[in-house]
Amino acid sequence: MSKIIIIEDSQKDQDFLANILKKAGHQVIAASDGQTGIFLCLEKRPDIAFLDVMMPDINGIEVLKWIREELPEIKVILCTGAGDGSLVDLAMRLGAQGYIVKPYDADQIFMSLQRIIGV
């Protein structure tokens, strides 16, 4: 299974994603802000990043840009609220492999994973 980092400032959303991914057998790392997420990406070298767009310190678009420059092998699934269509378009142009619209849904999570890693 994959090593996955969740970079999400909402503890509720972070816990929901982590529980689903762990039950599916994935190793999960979590960060509550972009700066910590970047540090953990460097330290842990995950295969996949679930990346929230709206975070207080470094937003998800900036983290995505950093990942593409420094660790381009990490596959990124953007996590966004409904109505963030222009941010999704930008993220896809910057190299995100997929996106999930909040509120999170287990089927949506697994479909996104299946598209990028064939799980």
Secondary structure, DSSP 8 states (H G I E B T S, - for coil): --EEEEE-S-HHHHHHHHHHHHHTT-EEEEESSHHHHHHHHHHH--SEEEEES--SSS-HHHHHHHHHHH-TTSEEEEEEETT-HHHHHHHHHHT--EEEEES--HHHHHHHHHHHH--
